[in-house]
Amino acid sequence: MKSTGIIRKIDVLGRLVLPIELRRTLDIETGDEIEIFTEGKTVILAKYEDACIFCGSKRNVADFAGKKICGACREKIAKLDLPD
């Protein structure tokens, strides 16, 4: 992980402000969704992007029954010989 040297305090409501320089660098805009990960005692924030639930691809992703599936995985599923 790379340190930015930026330190911010959490306010009384648990909010954290991301500096504009960081948002510009990471292409984060007002209204964007941020995904939160943890690794031990480390919190990782990432701009949320839709990805296929099977392979993780972010290309040609479509919604199916509330899940995201890419074109390649949709083709593989269509070719499966499933029982009725």
VENTA-V295940 format. One record per residue. N is the residue number from 1. SS is DSSP state (alpha for helix, beta for strand, coil for the rest). PHI is phi in whole degrees, -180 to 180 (none if undefined). OMEGA is omega in radians with two decimals (none if undefined). Layout:
# VENTA-V295940
n->N ss->SS phi->PHI omega->OMEGA
n->N ss->SS phi->PHI omega->OMEGA
This chain:
# VENTA-V295940
n->1 ss->coil phi->none omega->-3.14
n->2 ss->coil phi->-103 omega->3.11
n->3 ss->coil phi->-80 omega->3.09
n->4 ss->coil phi->-93 omega->-3.09
n->5 ss->coil phi->80 omega->-3.12
n->6 ss->coil phi->-93 omega->3.11
n->7 ss->coil phi->-124 omega->3.12
n->8 ss->coil phi->-133 omega->3.09
n->9 ss->coil phi->-95 omega->3.02
n->10 ss->coil phi->-81 omega->3.13
n->11 ss->coil phi->-82 omega->-3.05
n->12 ss->coil phi->-65 omega->3.10
n->13 ss->coil phi->-95 omega->3.11
n->14 ss->coil phi->84 omega->-3.10
n->15 ss->coil phi->-89 omega->3.12
n->16 ss->coil phi->-133 omega->3.12
n->17 ss->coil phi->-97 omega->3.05
n->18 ss->coil phi->-87 omega->-3.12
n->19 ss->coil phi->-59 omega->-3.11
n->20 ss->alpha phi->-57 omega->3.14
n->21 ss->alpha phi->-61 omega->3.13
n->22 ss->alpha phi->-69 omega->3.12
n->23 ss->alpha phi->-63 omega->3.11
n->24 ss->alpha phi->-65 omega->-3.14
n->25 ss->alpha phi->-60 omega->-3.08
n->26 ss->coil phi->-96 omega->3.12
n->27 ss->coil phi->56 omega->3.09
n->28 ss->coil phi->-104 omega->-3.10
n->29 ss->coil phi->-118 omega->3.10
n->30 ss->coil phi->-54 omega->3.14
n->31 ss->coil phi->93 omega->3.09
n->32 ss->coil phi->-65 omega->3.09
n->33 ss->coil phi->-90 omega->3.13
n->34 ss->beta phi->-117 omega->3.12
n->35 ss->beta phi->-94 omega->-3.08
n->36 ss->beta phi->-114 omega->3.11
n->37 ss->beta phi->-120 omega->3.00
n->38 ss->beta phi->-128 omega->3.08
n->39 ss->beta phi->-143 omega->-3.01
n->40 ss->coil phi->65 omega->3.11
n->41 ss->coil phi->-98 omega->-3.13
n->42 ss->beta phi->-99 omega->3.07
n->43 ss->beta phi->-105 omega->-3.13
n->44 ss->beta phi->-119 omega->3.10
n->45 ss->beta phi->-107 omega->3.12
n->46 ss->beta phi->-141 omega->3.06
n->47 ss->beta phi->-64 omega->-3.10
n->48 ss->coil phi->-75 omega->3.05
n->49 ss->coil phi->-133 omega->3.11
n->50 ss->coil phi->-60 omega->3.12
n->51 ss->coil phi->-144 omega->3.13
n->52 ss->coil phi->-62 omega->-3.13
n->53 ss->coil phi->-70 omega->-3.11
n->54 ss->coil phi->-92 omega->-3.03
n->55 ss->coil phi->-115 omega->3.13
n->56 ss->coil phi->84 omega->3.14
n->57 ss->coil phi->-64 omega->3.10
n->58 ss->coil phi->-108 omega->-3.13
n->59 ss->coil phi->-97 omega->3.03
n->60 ss->coil phi->55 omega->-3.10
n->61 ss->beta phi->-89 omega->3.11
n->62 ss->beta phi->-130 omega->3.13
n->63 ss->beta phi->-87 omega->3.07
n->64 ss->beta phi->-138 omega->3.14
n->65 ss->coil phi->52 omega->3.10
n->66 ss->coil phi->80 omega->3.12
n->67 ss->beta phi->-119 omega->3.12
n->68 ss->beta phi->-96 omega->-3.13
n->69 ss->beta phi->-135 omega->-3.14
n->70 ss->beta phi->-81 omega->-3.12
n->71 ss->alpha phi->-61 omega->-3.12
n->72 ss->alpha phi->-64 omega->3.13
n->73 ss->alpha phi->-71 omega->3.07
n->74 ss->alpha phi->-62 omega->3.11
n->75 ss->alpha phi->-64 omega->3.13
n->76 ss->alpha phi->-64 omega->3.13
n->77 ss->alpha phi->-65 omega->-3.13
n->78 ss->alpha phi->-63 omega->-3.10
n->79 ss->alpha phi->-85 omega->-3.14
n->80 ss->coil phi->-67 omega->3.09
n->81 ss->coil phi->-96 omega->-3.08
n->82 ss->coil phi->-95 omega->3.09
n->83 ss->coil phi->-69 omega->3.14
n->84 ss->coil phi->-74 omega->none
